[in-house]
Amino acid sequence: MSQDFIDTMFITTLQPRGTEKDCGLVSGYCILGTGPISSLLSSITDFFGMKSNAFSAKAKEAEKIALDMMKREALQRGANAVYGVRINLTEATSGQGMLMVSVSGSAMIVS
């Protein structure tokens, strides 16, 4: 399954309309370490109340990995779309710098 094919899958938080077939719940996740440099930089930006670009980039990377995992599962079930997608970002460890992104949605065949 090529990355180009995965990138063409339709993902939305909206409810489906029209003719569809439900293929079941699909999910994906990614647990990503932020690393000591990102943690140090985020401590500095936190102290000054600024946006942490280091953590933002890591969160986006983890989100993409989780979404790709979910899309692959949907494609394996024969779906061409995922509806009702929910994305969660949490800290996987207590202060140890591990981010967890989990995604889930309903895989559908939309004509």
Backbone torsions as a table, in degrees:
resi	resn	phi	psi	omega
1	MET	NA	118.9	-175.7
2	SER	-82.9	155.8	179.0
3	GLN	-62.8	-34.5	179.0
4	ASP	-61.1	-41.2	179.8
5	PHE	-66.3	-41.1	178.3
6	ILE	-63.7	-40.0	-178.3
7	ASP	-66.4	-18.3	-178.6
8	THR	-87.7	-6.9	-178.4
9	MET	-66.8	139.4	179.8
10	PHE	-83.5	124.6	179.9
11	ILE	-125.1	132.1	178.9
12	THR	-153.9	159.0	174.2
13	THR	-92.3	-7.3	-177.8
14	LEU	-76.6	159.1	176.3
15	GLN	-79.7	146.4	-177.0
16	PRO	-71.7	151.6	174.6
17	ARG	-134.3	153.9	178.6
18	GLY	91.9	-156.0	-177.3
19	THR	-93.8	120.6	-180.0
20	GLU	-139.3	162.4	170.4
21	LYS	-125.4	128.1	-179.6
22	ASP	-78.4	127.8	178.8
23	CYS	-107.5	5.0	176.3
24	GLY	100.5	175.0	-180.0
25	LEU	-75.3	136.0	175.1
26	VAL	-126.2	153.5	-178.3
27	SER	-148.6	166.2	175.5
28	GLY	-153.9	159.4	-179.8
29	TYR	-153.3	161.2	174.7
30	CYS	-151.9	129.0	172.9
31	ILE	-111.7	120.0	-171.2
32	LEU	-128.6	128.8	175.3
33	GLY	-76.3	143.0	-179.0
34	THR	-90.1	-21.4	178.0
35	GLY	83.5	156.4	-175.5
36	PRO	-66.6	-33.4	-179.4
37	ILE	-69.8	-43.6	177.4
38	SER	-61.6	-40.2	179.2
39	SER	-64.3	-41.3	178.6
40	LEU	-64.3	-47.1	179.7
41	LEU	-63.5	-38.1	179.9
42	SER	-69.8	-30.9	175.8
43	SER	-63.7	-40.8	179.5
44	ILE	-66.8	-47.0	-179.1
45	THR	-67.4	-33.1	177.0
46	ASP	-65.1	-41.5	-179.9
47	PHE	-59.1	-40.4	-178.3
48	PHE	-92.5	1.4	178.1
49	GLY	70.3	33.8	-178.3
50	MET	-105.0	168.0	176.7
51	LYS	-73.2	137.7	178.0
52	SER	-95.2	100.3	178.0
53	ASN	-67.0	-30.0	-179.8
54	ALA	-63.2	-48.6	179.1
55	PHE	-70.3	-35.6	179.7
56	SER	-61.6	-43.3	179.5
57	ALA	-64.8	-41.6	178.4
58	LYS	-64.8	-41.4	179.9
59	ALA	-64.1	-41.2	178.7
60	LYS	-64.9	-40.5	178.7
61	GLU	-62.7	-46.1	179.2
62	ALA	-64.0	-38.3	178.2
63	GLU	-62.0	-43.8	-180.0
64	LYS	-63.2	-43.0	179.3
65	ILE	-62.6	-44.7	-179.7
66	ALA	-64.3	-42.7	178.5
67	LEU	-63.9	-40.7	177.9
68	ASP	-62.7	-39.8	178.0
69	MET	-62.9	-42.6	179.1
70	MET	-65.0	-43.1	179.6
71	LYS	-61.6	-41.7	179.1
72	ARG	-60.2	-44.1	179.0
73	GLU	-62.2	-41.7	178.7
74	ALA	-63.2	-43.1	179.6
75	LEU	-64.8	-36.6	177.9
76	GLN	-64.5	-26.5	178.0
77	ARG	-88.3	0.5	178.2
78	GLY	89.3	7.5	-178.3
79	ALA	-79.7	157.6	174.1
80	ASN	-123.1	7.4	178.6
81	ALA	-156.8	157.0	174.4
82	VAL	-130.1	124.0	-178.0
83	TYR	-111.2	159.0	176.3
84	GLY	63.7	38.8	-175.4
85	VAL	-71.6	135.0	176.2
86	ARG	-123.7	133.2	179.7
87	ILE	-118.3	127.2	178.3
88	ASN	-120.6	136.0	175.7
89	LEU	-121.5	122.9	179.0
90	THR	-138.2	164.2	173.0
91	GLU	-86.7	123.2	-174.7
92	ALA	-78.1	-23.4	-179.5
93	THR	-131.5	152.4	-179.3
94	SER	-74.6	93.7	176.0
95	GLY	73.2	13.5	-178.8
96	GLN	-96.2	3.1	174.2
97	GLY	79.2	29.7	177.1
98	MET	-111.3	122.3	178.0
99	LEU	-98.7	140.5	175.1
100	MET	-123.2	126.3	173.8
101	VAL	-114.2	126.7	175.1
102	SER	-124.3	142.6	-180.0
103	VAL	-132.4	149.4	176.0
104	SER	-152.1	157.5	178.8
105	GLY	-173.2	179.4	179.6
106	SER	-100.5	119.7	177.3
107	ALA	-76.5	134.6	-176.5
108	MET	-137.5	152.8	168.3
109	ILE	-104.3	115.9	-177.5
110	VAL	-112.8	129.4	179.3
111	SER	-99.8	NA	NA
